[in-house]
């Protein structure tokens, strides 16, 4: 079976600043099931912004995407055949 890469997924996103930094690129998985809602501070009453887990965390977690890339969808049409092979 062909391995799907997070960088080719429609839901992955990374910042332009990641290209300029010394650290490796960290892709975020922007799939709706991967969203972590913000929490309200009991002291100040402010609500923090919600975040998304990284693609690496989503691939390790069996509940979100898993090692097989269950939620993977192609970003470009050239990867469409890879999706059809997986079905």
Number of C-alpha atoms within 10 A of each C-alpha: 7 9 10 19 13 22 17 16 20 16 19 20 17 15 11 9 9 13 12 10 9 8 8 9 14 16 20 22 30 19 18 9 12 19 13 12 12 12 12 12 10 8 6 7 9 11 12 11 10 10 14 18 16 17 26 16 17 22 19 14 12 13 11 19 21 16 14 16 19 14 16 20 18 19 15 10 8 9 14 12 10 16 13 8 9 12 5
